[in-house]
């Protein structure tokens, strides 16, 4: 049951903290709810919104200037599960990273609201850095020969490091005719050329004999369409060879 006004969140949240021994008052220095425990002096500030949004997040960060313990409270709408403002796993982690608490209120037609504290103020992030995915990101960055995509693009094929390598193999087959995986590996500087030719992810290669592959029309078309990428790769390889030769000459002179 969706609430119509954020003020509907106040009563169940007030009751929740009163049950824990807090004295609760509303609208003090623009804070939606202030709760102070008479025995410990612990102070909580709560900011409420019908849904989690940027305004609520900024409000919570601003309240941290008044008090170290701030909780954001929103309705958990069961009918909108999956919406970006209902992705409470990600939202909880975001709040942890900012030092904020997060709680939800679920309303029902025939029973009292259910409150859930997803994280307490000051809880540390729990997910941490994903080392394996970070390694994949760095590998992808290093193995791309250039920047052939436009940031923010969606719904279009990206030029990944994998596609670049497949293009280089297709180019070798266009230029030299049928090749073995070993020959393709030498021409393209791709040690795992056999993997690309055998898996044929893009449908560009075909096996014409035992250990011998040729390029399909689709592969030849891809080479033509991405000529700029292949030209950049050739230039980069030529520059690297020039540097290597210069270093050999330098070492020979010394």
N, C-alpha and C positions, 0 to 999 in steps of 0.2 A: 504494500500500500504506500504510494508515494505521498510525501508531505507536500502541502501547498506553500507553507512558509517556514523559514528556518527557526522561527520562534517555537515551533512545535517540538524541536529537539531539546529545548531548555528543561522542561519538567522532568523527563526521564534521566537526563544527565545530572541534574541537580539531585534527584533521588539517589542515583548511583553513588555519588560522592558523599552524600549525607549518611548513607549506609556504612561508609568507611570511616565515619567519625569527623568528617570535615564540616565546617560552617561555610555555607555557600551564599554568595550575593551576586547580583547581576549588574551589568553596565557600570563598572567602576573604571574611570579613565579610559572609556571606550572599549574595555574588555567585555566580551559577551558574558563570561562567567569567571568569578574569582572564588577559589576554594582554599581555606586556611584551616589546618588541623590545630585545634586548641592545645593539644598536648605537646606536639613536636614542633609546631610553627611552620611545618612544610606548607609552601604556597604553590598553588597550581593556577595557571591561566588557561582558559579554554576558549577557543574561537570556533564558531559553528557556521556551517554552510549546508545548503541542501545537497550540493554535490562538490566533489573535490575539484578545485580549479586554481588557476594561477593567483587570483586575488586572495584566496584563502592562504595559499602558501606564503605569499609576500607578507600577509598580515601576521602569520605565525612568526616569520623571521623578525618582523618589526617588534613583536611582543617579547622576543628574547632580550631586547634592550631593557625591558622592565623587570624581567624575572627569568631565572635559568630554567624553569620547568614550564613548558608550554605544550598544550595538547590541541590538536586539530580534531574536530568532530564533524562527521558527515553521515548522511543517511546511506545505508546499504540497501539499494533498490534491487530486489530479486528479479524484476522484470527486465532490467537493463544489464544483466550479467554479461560481461564481455566488452562492454563499452569502455573507452579509454579511462573514463573517470570512475570506473568500477573495478579496475585491475589492481586490487588491493595488495597483492604480493609486491608489485613494482612500486606502488605508492608508499607502502610501508618501508621499503628499503630506502626510498628517497627521503622520507622523514627521518629515518635513522641517520642518514648521511648529514642531515642538517641539524641533528640534535633535538628534533621535535618528537612529541608523542602523537599517536594517531588512534582514534577510536571510532567505531561505527555504531549506528543505531538502526535496528531493523524493526519496522512497524508491521503489525498484523491486524486484521479486522476483528478477530475474536479473542485475542490474548494480549497480554502486556508486551511492550517493546522489549527487545533483547539487545543489550549493549555488549560490545566486545572490544577489549583493549588490545589493539594489534601490536603496539610497541609503546614503551614508556619513554618519557623524555630522557635523553642521554644514552639510550641503548646504542651500542656500537653496531655498525653494519655487519651483516652475517654472511653475505655472499662472497665477498673478497674478489680478487682478480682471478680471472679464468686463464691460467697459464697456457693451457693447450691452445685456446682460441687466440690468445695474444701472439703465440708463436706462429700460428697460421696467418695472422694479419701481417706480421713482419715479413714472413716468407713471400706472401703475395705481393707486398710492396717492393721487395728487392727483385723479384723475378719479372716484374713488368718492365719492359724496355723504355716505356714512356707513359705519358698521360693522355690516353685516347678516349676518355669518357668525359661527360659533363656532370659535375656535382649536382645532386638534386634530381637527377633523371629517374624516371620510373616507366615501366611498361616498354622498355627497349632492351635489346641485347647488349650486354656489356662486354667490352674487350678485357677479358681476364688474362692472367698469366697462362692459364691452360689453353685458352683460345689462341693466344699469341704463338705458343709452341706448335699447336696443330697447324696454324697458318704457315709457319716456317717449314714444316714437313711437307705440306701441300705444295708450297713453292718449289721445294727441292724436286718433287715428283713432276711438276710442270716443266721445270728446266731440264731435268736429266732423264726423264722417262721412268720406267719401272725400276725400283730400288729395293734392296734388302733393308731390313731395319738397321743393320749395322752401318750400311752406307749412308742411310738417312741421318743417323746419329752423328757421323763425322761431318757431313755437309751442313748440318743445322746446329751443331754443338748442343744437342739434346741427348744425353746418355740414355734416357728411357724412351727413345723414339719407338721402340717395339711396342710399348704399352699403348701409345697413342694410335698406332696403326692397327693393332689387334682389337682394341676396344672400339675404335671408330665412333666416338661419342657423337660427332657432328654429321656422320654419314658421308664423309669426304673420301674415304679410302676403300680400295677393294683388293682382295688377294687374287692375283692372276696365276700364281704358281706357288709351289712350296717355297716359303721364305722370300717371296717376291710380291711387292705391292705396287699398284698404280693409283692415280688420282681419278676420282669420279668428276663428271661435269660440275656437280655442286661445289666440289673442292676447288676446281679451277676458277669458278665464278667468285668464290670467296677470296681467292688470291687477287683477282682483278679488283674486287670491291675494296679490299684493304691494302692496296698497293702502297699507300702512304706509311702504313705501319711497317711493312716489309722494307721500304726504303730507309726508314729511320733505323731499323735494326742493322741493315747493311752498313750504313754510315757509322753507327756506333761500333760495330765489329771492326771496320776498317781503321777507325781511330784507335781502338784498343791494340790492334796489330802494329800500328805505327809506333805507339808508345812502347810496346814490348821490344820492337826492333831497335828503337833508340836506346833502350836500357841495355840491350846486349852489346851495342856498339860502345856505349859508355864504359861498361864493365871490361870490354876488351882493351880499351885504351888505358885502363887503370889496373 
